[in-house]
Amino acid sequence: MNFKSDTPIYLQIANWCFTCIASGQWIPDERIPSVRELAVALTVNTHTVLKALEYLQKHEIIAPRRGLGYFLAPDARTRVSEARKEQFFSDTLPSIANEMQMLGISIDEVVNALKQMK
């Protein structure tokens, strides 16, 4: 976690969870680490982890099972992809567009650079 970042810690934890899901480290329909396990592993307060898990639950990426903990939704990878795309278009792309405008970079230049990256 980057404690000096402008991004709230609970969102950094949620993004870390997104990475665990997208990479296949966490499997759909399987139990994820407990709040305490995550708090210890990430060296953060359990309340902060709980807030991150509530965020994931709100987006239907995880669901609690009474007495067993939190489990990934069967379509967790798809939901993570959708959430990341939404985040890209609402946060990242406007920032990139502003930077392009300040530097005088055209969309054609970006397209050509992306083609070269492939």
C-alpha positions as CSV (number, residue, x, y, z in Angstrom):
1,M,0.0,0.0,0.0
2,N,1.2,3.5,-0.8
3,F,0.3,5.5,2.3
4,K,1.4,8.7,0.6
5,S,-0.9,8.3,-2.4
6,D,-4.1,10.4,-2.9
7,T,-6.0,7.2,-3.5
8,P,-7.7,6.0,-0.3
9,I,-6.2,2.9,1.2
10,Y,-9.4,0.9,1.0
11,L,-9.5,1.5,-2.8
12,Q,-5.8,0.5,-3.0
13,I,-6.8,-2.7,-1.3
14,A,-9.7,-3.2,-3.6
15,N,-7.4,-2.7,-6.6
16,W,-5.0,-5.2,-5.1
17,C,-7.9,-7.7,-4.8
18,F,-8.8,-7.0,-8.4
19,T,-5.3,-8.0,-9.4
20,C,-5.5,-11.2,-7.4
21,I,-8.7,-12.0,-9.2
22,A,-7.7,-11.0,-12.7
23,S,-4.4,-12.9,-12.4
24,G,-6.2,-16.1,-11.3
25,Q,-4.6,-16.1,-7.9
26,W,-8.1,-16.1,-6.4
27,I,-10.5,-18.6,-8.0
28,P,-14.2,-17.9,-8.6
29,D,-16.5,-19.6,-6.0
30,E,-13.5,-20.1,-3.7
31,R,-13.0,-18.5,-0.3
32,I,-10.7,-15.5,-0.2
33,P,-8.4,-14.7,2.8
34,S,-10.2,-13.4,5.9
35,V,-10.2,-9.8,7.0
36,R,-7.6,-10.5,9.6
37,E,-5.4,-12.4,7.1
38,L,-5.5,-9.6,4.6
39,A,-4.9,-6.9,7.3
40,V,-1.8,-8.8,8.5
41,A,-0.5,-9.4,4.9
42,L,-1.1,-5.8,3.9
43,T,-0.1,-4.3,7.2
44,V,-3.3,-2.2,7.5
45,N,-6.1,-1.9,10.0
46,T,-8.9,-4.5,9.8
47,H,-11.5,-1.8,9.5
48,T,-9.8,-0.6,6.3
49,V,-9.8,-4.1,4.9
50,L,-13.4,-4.5,5.8
51,K,-14.3,-1.3,4.0
52,A,-12.5,-2.6,0.9
53,L,-14.4,-5.9,1.1
54,E,-17.6,-4.0,1.5
55,Y,-16.7,-2.1,-1.7
56,L,-16.1,-5.5,-3.5
57,Q,-19.4,-6.8,-2.1
58,K,-21.3,-3.7,-3.3
59,H,-20.0,-4.5,-6.8
60,E,-21.0,-8.1,-6.4
61,I,-17.5,-9.4,-6.8
62,I,-17.5,-11.2,-3.5
63,A,-20.3,-12.5,-1.2
64,P,-20.2,-13.4,2.4
65,R,-21.2,-16.9,3.6
66,R,-22.2,-16.9,7.2
67,G,-19.6,-18.5,9.3
68,L,-17.3,-19.3,6.4
69,G,-16.0,-15.9,5.2
70,Y,-16.1,-14.2,1.8
71,F,-16.2,-16.0,-1.5
72,L,-15.6,-14.8,-5.0
73,A,-18.6,-14.6,-7.3
74,P,-18.7,-17.1,-10.2
75,D,-18.3,-14.2,-12.6
76,A,-15.8,-12.2,-10.5
77,R,-13.3,-11.9,-13.3
78,T,-15.9,-10.4,-15.7
79,R,-17.0,-8.0,-13.0
80,V,-13.4,-6.9,-12.2
81,S,-12.8,-6.3,-15.9
82,E,-16.0,-4.2,-16.1
83,A,-15.0,-2.2,-12.9
84,R,-11.5,-1.6,-14.2
85,K,-12.8,-0.5,-17.6
86,E,-15.2,1.9,-15.9
87,Q,-12.3,3.2,-13.7
88,F,-10.1,3.6,-16.8
89,F,-12.7,5.7,-18.7
90,S,-13.7,7.8,-15.7
91,D,-10.2,8.4,-14.1
92,T,-7.3,7.4,-16.3
93,L,-8.4,8.4,-19.8
94,P,-9.4,12.0,-18.8
95,S,-6.0,12.4,-17.1
96,I,-4.2,11.0,-20.2
97,A,-6.3,13.4,-22.5
98,N,-5.3,16.4,-20.4
99,E,-1.6,15.4,-20.6
100,M,-1.9,14.9,-24.3
101,Q,-3.4,18.3,-24.7
102,M,-0.7,20.0,-22.6
103,L,2.0,18.2,-24.6
104,G,0.4,18.7,-28.0
105,I,0.1,15.0,-28.7
106,S,-2.5,14.0,-31.3
107,I,-4.7,11.0,-31.2
108,D,-3.0,9.7,-34.4
109,E,0.4,9.8,-32.6
110,V,-1.0,7.8,-29.8
111,V,-2.6,5.3,-32.1
112,N,0.7,4.9,-34.0
113,A,2.6,4.4,-30.7
114,L,0.1,1.8,-29.5
115,K,0.5,-0.1,-32.8
116,Q,4.3,-0.1,-32.3
117,M,3.8,-1.6,-28.8
118,K,2.1,-4.7,-30.1
